[in-house]
Amino acid sequence: MAHAAVRALSLFRKTQFGFAITGTGFGTLACRMSDRDSMPRILATGLGAALIVFAASYGLSAPFDPETYGSWIAFIGILSVPSLLIVGGLWRYRHPAVLAGLGQPWRGLAFLALTGAGMGLAALFLYFGPGGGAGVTPFLINAAILSIVSTFWVVGLWECWPLNRWIANPILLGIAAWITAYLLADLAFHVLFDFAEARHAPFYRPSLDPGGLFPFWTILVFAVTTSAIIVAWEKLLGLWPLHGPMAHQHPLRRGLTASALVIAASGLWMGIACAIFGMDAVDFMLRGPIALLFGIFFAINLTQSRLFAGLAQPGRGACLIILAYPLGLVLEELYRIAAPAVAGVPMPPGGPRYELELWVATALLAVTFPLIVIATGCFDFWPLKRTPAGPGAR
């Protein structure tokens, strides 16, 4: 441990501004950072992008009353996330090559149009499938959220196995992974979700209630918690030790081991917060997994994955978690404070309606999060920085 710490500190000191540029899955760039890629410049670009994202988020939030915001706006925003995860997380904006070769802003607009096509297909599947064509109800919203969770599982945790055994073409692999995520989400929705506790609510329809194994709030919060654990493990720790000490193991064994760890960690976190400390499950969802998710994407996307890049795992991941979670908590609290002013009406917190919590959750994950991905991924910080055209530009 002491030797590893000394080595990590040496790497940190030798790197300009304490950061090294490393590729993720594409090798290491063994060049000294230019002024354009220096950490102060990266942080300034990230700050500018954050201001643009916050302004756009406000512009998309302020015009709508809480009911519309928590239904149609939430649904549209949620629809964008699985497609954005495929385009960015799997294709890494390199595919299709005809789009990746465009210069900005056309490249960003093209990937945005591709995302929109995926959203349209997903909307039809969800609206007339688990939603039963009954409008934007909690049935539909829960099923849509579950599609995000399943995409994290398929792409982030299982790394598209076993699909990648049979499909070599990255475009076809992305499409297959996207379809698989929606089918698994639909299956999980019908097996796991039970809306019986909401049977007296105006939206409730017995024909749309899957009558699954768990109360819908409990299983929804748990599912979102697994997403936060997966993203933290993948984005911050690089799936260490699955990538590293366990890399030689069969993908099935690695996937099963990883799944068991995610489920155990999620249950432990949620159990300690809700069962031992008595937190309301929905309040925990916001201050726990959603805050962590939001902090991660702020710390990673807006700094172009450069923070603590000179540190080896798991040290780098630990430093990023220590930074990301408090950052996410602060931002979540700021959204809570700003919510009544932005919405123009008071929104009481707590159950059974959870008006404030649902507004904040929508603002964070259905509005601001997609905007972060679009600004930093699809448009690659344009016009704050200039990116050469071509598939290898990113």
N, C-alpha and C positions, 0 to 999 in steps of 0.2 A: 504493500500500500504506500509506504513512504517513498519507494523508488518511483512508483507511478506518479505520485504527486509532484516529485522533483522534476520528472520528465515533462509533465504537463505545464509546470510553471516555466520551465526553460523554453518550451515552445511558445508560450504566451508572451514571454519577454522578447523573443527573437523576431516576432512578427510585428510588422508596422501597426501601430495603434493597438497592439495586443490581439489582432485578429488575422487569421489566414484565410485565403480563398480556397475552398475545397468544393469539388463537384459532388453531386449526390447520384451515385450510380454511374457516373460518366468519367471517373478518374479525377486526378488532382491537377489543378492548374499550377504549375511550378514557376510562377512568375511573380515578381514584386508588384504590389498594387500601384497602379498609376493614380494620379490625382483624381481622375474621373471616378475610380473605384475605391477611393479612400473612405474610411469609416465616417468622418465628418460629412463628406459629400453624400454617402448613402443615407445617413441619418437625416440630413436636410431634405433629400428627395422623399424619404419616408414620411417626414413631417408634412411636407407639401401634399403628398398623396392622402394622408390622413385628414387634412383640412378639406380637401376636395370631397372625400368620402363622407365626412360628417355633414358638409353642406348639402350634398346630394341626398343623404339619408333624411335630413330635415325637410328637404323639398318634397320627398316622397311620402313623408309622414304627416306633416302639418295639415294638408288639405282634407284629411279624412277623419270622420268621426270614429270613435273607438270600435263600434260594431263593424263598420266596413273594413277598418284597418285590421281587426282581428279575424276577419273572415276572408274576403276576396284578396286583399293585399297580402295577407299571410299565405294564402294558398298559392298565389302567383310567385311570391318570393321563394317559398319552399320548393316549388316545381323546378326552379332554376338550379338548385344545389346539386342533385345527382349528375346532371349534364355537365355542370362546371367541374365537378370532381373527375369525371372521365376526361374532359378536355385538358384539364390542368394536371391532375394527379396521375393519370395513366398515360395520356398522349404527350404531356408536358409541352403542349403548344407546338409540337413538331409534326403533328399529323392532323388532317391531311396535308401533304407537302405543298399542294397548290395554294392552300390558305396560309401555311407557315411562311411561304416565300414572299408574301406581300409585305410592303412597307406599312408603317403606321400612318394614319389611323385605320387604314383599310383592313389590315390584319386583325385588329381588335374588333372591328365591325363584322368581319367575316366569322370569327369565332363566336361573336355574340349572336349572329344569325343562326349558326349551327346549334348553339345552346337553345335558342328560341324554337327551333324545329323539334328538339328533344322535349322541350316543355309542352309543346302542343300535343305530341303523341302521349306523353305521360298524363296530361290533363284529361284526355279522352278515356284512358285506361282507368284512372282513379275516380273520375267523376261518375262514370257509368258502371264501374266495378264496385269496389267497397263503398263508394259514395251513394250508389243506387240512384243517381240522377236526382237526388232530393235537395240540391243546393249545397252551399258551403256549410256543412254541419260539422260538429266535432267528430263524427264518424270519418268524414272525408279528411279533415285536418290531421287526425291521428294516423290514418293510413298514409298520408303524404309525408309526415314526419318520419314514419317508419321506413319509407323508401330512402331517406337520407341515411338513416342508421344502417340499413342493409348495404348501401353502397360503401360505407366505411368498412364494413365487415368484408365484403367481396374484394374490393380494390386495396384497402389499406392493410387489413390483417392477413387475409388469405392470399393476397397478391395475385388474384385472378386464377389461382389453382383450383380445379384441374383444367380450366378452360385453356390456359396457356400451353397445356400438353398437346392439345388438338388444333389450336388456332395459332398460326405463326404470324399472320398479317396483323399488325397493330391496330389498324382501323376496324377490322372485323372483330378482333379481340375486345376492343372498347365497346362496340355495339353489343356483343354477346354478354359482356360483363354488366352493361346497363340493363339489358333485358332480364338477366338473371337476378339482379338486385331488386327489380320491381316484382318479379314473380315470388322471390323469397319474402319480400315485405308483405305481399298479399297473403301468402301462406301463414306467416307469423301473425298477421292481424287477425285472421280467422281462428287461429289456434289459441292465441294468448289473451286477446282483449275481450273484456266483459263490461258492458255498459249498464248493468242492472242497477247500480247505485244511482244512475241518472234517469231512472224510468219515469220520474215525475217531472222531469225537465221538459220544456216546450219542444225541444228539438228531437226528443226520443221517439224512435220508431222501432217496434219489436222486430220487424222484418230486416232491419239493417244491423241489429245487434248480433255480433258473431257468437256471443255467449261463451267466450273462451275461458281460460283457466284463471285469469287474474283480473282484479279491478283495474279499469283502464288507466286511472291516474298512476297507480303503483307501477304497472308494467311500462307505461310511457316514460316515467321518470327513470326507471331502471335502464330502459333502452337508450335514452339520451346519455345516461351515465356511462354505458359501455362505449358510446361514440367518443366521449371525452377521453376515456382511458386509451382507446385505440389511437386517437389522434396524438395524444401526448406521447405514447410509446413510439409511434411511427415518426412524427415530425420532430420531436425533441430528442428521443433516444435512438432514432434510426433502427427501431426494432431490435436493439441490443437486448439480450445475447442471441436472438434468433439469427441475426446477421452478425456472425462472429463465431463464438464458441459452438453454436448449434447449426451453423450453416451447412454442415455435411449431412445432416439428417434428412430423411425423406420429407418432402413437402407436406404429406398427409400428417406425419407425426408432429412436425413443427406447427402445422395449423391447429391440430387438436390441442397441443400443449398451450399454444397462444390463446386459443379460445377459452380454455379452462382458467388460465391466469386472468384474462379480461373479466370473465364472469365472477371469479372469486374477488378480484380487486373492486369491481363495481358493487358487488353485494356487501363487501366489508365497508366501503366508503358510505354507501347509502344507509347501511344498517347502523353504523356508529352515529351518523348525523340524525337519523330519524327515530331509530328505536332507543338509542342510549341517551342522546341529547334532546330528543323530543322535537326536532325541527319538523315543520310542516313539509310534506313531500314536494309540493310545488315551489315553496320558498327555497328548499334545498336545491331543486333543479336549477333555479336561477343563480343562486349564490355558490353552487357547487359546479356541476358539469358545464353549464352554459357560460359561467364566468371563466372557467378554465379554457374552454374552446375559444372564446372570444379573445382572451389574452394570448393564446398560442398564435392565432392568425395575425394578431397585431405584432407580436414579437418576431414572428418568422417572415410573414409576407412583406411587411413594411420595411424590414431591414434586409430583404433579399437573401435571407438564410445565412447571413454573415456573422451573427452574434456568436461569440465564443467558438468560432470555427477552428481555432488552433488547439482546442482541447479534445482529448480522446474521450470516447464513451466508456463508462456512463457519466463521466464528470461533466461533459458538455450538456447532456440532457438534464442533469441535476441543476446546473446553473440556470438553464433556460426555464425549468419549472419554477424555480425560486423567483425568477423575474416575471414569468407569464401569468401565474395565478394571481398574485397581488395586483398586477396591472388589470387583469380581467375583472377582479372584484371592484376596483376603483371605477372602472368604466361602467360596470353594471349599476353601481350605486348612483353614478352621475345620470345615467339614463332614467333611473327611478325618480330622481329629483326633478329632472326636466320633463318627465312624461305629462303631468297635468298641464304644464304651460304649452307644450307642443300640441297636445290633443285639444286644448281649449276648454276642457271640462275636468272636474275632480274625478279621480278614479280610486275608490277605496281598495286597499289591499286585503288579501285573505279570501278564504272560501265563504260560500260555495262558488262564487262567480269568478274570483281571482282576476278582477278587471285590470288592476295595475300590473300584476305579474304577467298576464298574457300579452298586454301591450308591450311591456319591456322585452319579453321573449321574442315577439314579432319584430320589434325594432332591431334587436341584436342579431338574430339568426336568419330572419327572412328578408331583412332589408339591408342592414349594414354589412353583414358577412358576405352576401353575394357581391355587393359593391366593392368590397376590398379585393375579392378575387378578380373581378372584372378590371379594376383599375391597375392592380399589380401584376395580373397574369395575362388576361386577354390583350390589354393595351400596354403591358410592360412599362408602366409609369409614364407613358406618353401623355402630355408633351413635356413633362418635367425632365425626362432624359430621352436621348435619341438612341434608338436601337437599330442596327443595320438590318436590312431585309434578308430573309433566307431562313431555312429550317434550322440551321445551327446558330442562329443569332442569339437565342436565349441560353 
